[in-house]
Structure formats: structure tokens, C-alpha cells
Amino acid sequence: MEADGSQLFPKLVSSESLETLEEILSDRPREAGVRIYGDPKLAEWIGRTDAIGQLARSLLGTAARPVRAILFDKNLQTNWALDWHQDRTIAVRARIETEGFSNWTVKSGTPHAEPPFAVLERMITGRIHLDDAGDDNGPLLIAPGSHRLGRLEESEIGAAVAERGAIACLASAGDVWVYKTAIVHSSKASRDPKTRRVLHIDFAADDLPGSLEWAGIG
């Protein structure tokens, strides 16, 4: 991965594999972000499309595996903007009070918690583009190198972006953007009527402490 904490892998997913992924996701509601858990077909696809797994293992080590998936479907009917922020939560199988894990919530029926920031710093996120992501349809924006700044308070994020600048993660269907999960990022609303679908997958190589377990995908 590049030193700024992100990298584009063009056409990492073949057209045939992308069609299979579209079939797997076809019954998902067209919402801003659909969290996907307990989906063996998606888990099987990720395992079978080994370029994704190989990439994660090359960056995190042989124990890397997918621990969360979210489908983003930005279109004129479902459109949104997202302020600059860091992702702070992970999904787990069950809420088990554990030192360092706080701010518990339930999203789509699955427990989430804010872990020690070191957990997030050791994770990566892959974004599989099902459609083209041009400058007009709300691509992901990242602040390069911001993953090295540690956990930022909301009041500190603006200054970090001003210092680091922003990169637009433009892509074509089949491309995969990978970035450090702790990187500061945002997204503008789309100005283009075309659909912009992205499957967001978090990867981790670490086990969680105590009895906590990652929620996973399958």
C-alpha cells in the first residue's frame, strides 16, 4: 500500500466475478448503507474471488479475513453527503463487556463497539466498485496520511484535512480501492444520475480479546 495509506488496484475483480456479486446483492434494499451479516453466499464469493483475499493477506498477514461488509448504493433517489470523520466502531457477535471497548450500539441487529484505536489502526478496508465512480457522483474522499495521526477528536479533524489535503478515489467498475481503516475520509452528494454502488469490506488479522468475536460476514 502507498505511504499515504491508500491504493487503487485496477480491475482486480473480473467482469464475470462482478456479475456474480451483483446477483448475490440484488435483493438488498437500495439504501444509503446496508450492513451485511450472516450471508454465506457473500462469504463464499469473497473466498472464491481469491484476489481480494490475497490482497488482504499481503497487507495484513496470513490471518487476514473479512470482518464486516456494507453495501453503499448512491443514486438520485438515495443520495447523501458524509462529513470528514474516522470510522470508530467494529461489529461483534455478542456484547461482552471488555476493557477498552465502549460506546456500544446495535446496528441492523448486530452489536457494535468502539475498540481501542490500535485495533482500527491494524485494519484495512477494501472498496469493490460495482459501478464507475466519477468526480460527479460522490466518490470517497480521503485525507492522505491521516491514518498516522492516531485517534482524532472531532474538533481536530478539520485541521488534519487542511494540512493533508484530499484525494478523490475515482474508479471504474471492477476496481478496488484499499485504505487504512483509520484514515480520515468523507463523501459529497452525487450530482450524476448514474448509480454508484460500492461494497465496503473491513479486514482484520487480529483476534479480539477475551470472549469477543468479530461478527464476520458468513
N, C-alpha and C positions, 0 to 999 in steps of 0.2 A: 504494500500500500504506500502511496505517496506520503511524504513527510507532513503534508497539510492535513492528513487524517482521512482522505477520501481518494477514490479512484474509480474511473469508468472502465468497465470490461465490455467492449462492444460485441454484440451478437453472441453472448455467452449461452443464451437459450435459443435452440433452433426453432424454425417456424413450426415444425411438426410437434415439438415438445410444447411450444406455446399454445398451439391449438388444443392439446390435451389439457393444459392448465385452464384454459378458458372454459372447457366443458366441465371441469371439476368445480369451477367457481360460478357457473352460470345461474345457479339457483340462489345465490346470495342477494340480499336486498341492496338496492342502489342507494347507499347511504354514505355519509362522509367518511366513516371508518368502521368497518365490520371486523370485529375480533373473531378469530377462528381458532376454536379448540375442539378436541375430540373428533377430528376429521381424518380417518385413516387413509382416505384416497389422496388427500393433500400430502400427508406424511409419506405415503408411498411414492408420490410424484417427486418429492424433494429427494428421497433416497435414490430413485431411479435416474433422475437428472443429475448425474454424479458431478457434473461440472460445478454445480452450486456447492455441494458438499466438499469437493476437492479444494475449492477456493477458500471456504471457511477453515478447513483443516490446515491449509498452507499458511493462513494468517494467525490462527489461534492454537494450533497443535492438533494431534490426532484425536483428542477427546471432544472436539468441537461438534455441537449438534444444535438444531433449531429449537428454540425455547418459546417463541411467540410469533404469531403471524397476524397481520392486519391488512385487509383489502381496502385501499383508498380508491374511490370512484368519483372523480371530479368531472362534472358536466354542467350544462346550463341549468338543469333542474336541481342539482345538488352541487352547490358551489360554495367555497369558503376561503377565508384567509386565516393564516396562523401567525401570531406574533413570534418574535425571536425567543427561543427557550432551549432548555436542555431536557431530554427525556430522563425522568427520575424514578420511574416505577418498573417493577417486573411482575410477571404473573406466576402464581404458585398453585399447587394442587389443593392445599388447605391452609387456612390461617392457623399458624402455630407461633405463639409469641416467642420471639427470638431476639436476643440482644443485638441492637444495631438496626433492626427492621422496624419501621414506623409508618405512620400515615396510612393505615390500612383502609382499603376501599374494596368494593365489589363492582366489577365491570363485566357486563354480559354473563353474569352468573359465576364469574371466576375471581377468586381473591387476588388482590394486588397489594404490593407494599413498596415503600421506598427503602431500598437496601443501603448499606454503607456504600459510599460513592465509588470505592475501589472495585466493587463488583461491576458497576457500569463501565468503568474505565478499562476493564479487561474484556468487554464485549464488542462485537461488531454488528452492524445492521446492513443487510442486503436489500436493495430495492429492485425487483424484477419488473420491467416495464412491459405491460401488455399492449400499450399504445405509444405512439410518439409523444414526447414531452417537449414542446417548443417553448419559446420565450413568452408566448401569448396565453398559454393555458396552465398557468400557475405551477411552474416546476419547483422542486425543492431548492431552497437557497441555503448554503452553509457558510459559516464563518471559518475560513481555513485556519487550522492550528489551534482552534479554541478548545479542543479536547484536552489540551495540555494545561489548561488553566485551573483544573480542579472544579469542585462544586461552586458555582456562582450564585450569589443572591440575585433576585430579580432586578434589584437596583444596579447591579454591576454588569448586566448583560449588554445594555446599550453601549457602554464604553468599550466592551470587548469587541463588539461588531464594528464600531467606529475605528478601532485600532487594526483589526484583522481584515476588514473588508468583507465582501460577499462573492460567492461563486454560484452561478445558476447551474443546476445539474440537468442539463439538456440531454435528451436521449431519444433513440429510436426503439421501436418495438423489438424485444429480444435482448436489448442492452440491460446490463446490471450495474447499478451504482453501489459501491460498498463504502461505508464510512464508519468511523469510530462512534459507537452509540452515544458517547458523552459529548459529541460535538454540538455546538450551538447551531440551531437551524430554524428556518421559517418557511412560509409559502404565501404567495399572493393569490388572490382570487383569479380565476380564469377569465380571459377576455375572448376566448375562442370557443365556438360551439362544439368543437370536437371533444369526444370523451377522452379523459386521461386517467387510465387505470394503472395502479401500481400495487404489487404485492410486496408488502414490507415484512421482512423476516429477521428477527433478532437471533443471533448465535452466541453461545457461551461454551466454554470448555470446563469451567469450574463446577463442582458440586456445591450446593448450598449448605450452610452449616446446620448442625443438629438434625432434626427430622424434617426440615423444609425440603420441598422438592419443586423443581420447575414444573409449571403447568404443561409445557410441551404443546405439540400440535396434534398428534395422533391419538 
